[in-house]
Amino acid sequence: MLVRTPLRDMQRDARTRELSASESHQRWVERAPAAEASVIAVLNFIGALESLVPQDKVVLALVAQDQPSMVELGERLGITASAAANRLMMARRRFRDALC
């Protein structure tokens, strides 16, 4: 017959905590490559944005934030709609090239 004592309870609890910590560590190790890849992707994204000229950043930010039509974008930038569309296309291309 097993007698429950405070010492046995403490030992059992300690083994349970060790197992939990070990399992937790193993899960973290398994997820680390994915987390590292995410961090690298974010750093690449930020680096690509920083490499753009201010004019490209403004166009991309306006489109990402407000999603204006080309007419509205042109009005905000003080250019024609076709010039705004061209500027957006070129900014997207430079951003994509900077990411690669």
C-alpha positions, 0 to 999 in steps of 0.5 A: 500500500502506498502512503501519501505523504507531503514528501511524495506529493512534492516529488511527484509535483517536481517530476510533473513540472520537469516533464512540463518544462521539457515538453514546453521546451520541445514545443518551442524548439519545434516552432523556432525555425518557423519563428526565425523565418517570420522574423527574417521575412519581417526584416526583409520587408522593412529593409525593402521599404527603407530602400525606397525613395520617399515618393514611392513610400508615399504612393504605397502608403496612400494606396495601402491605407485608403485604397483610393481610385487612381483619380483620387490618388492623382488628386492627392499627389497633384498629378493626373490619374494615368501618372498616378497609376504609372507611379504606383506601378513603378513603386510596386515594381521597385518594392518587389525587386527590393524584396527579392 
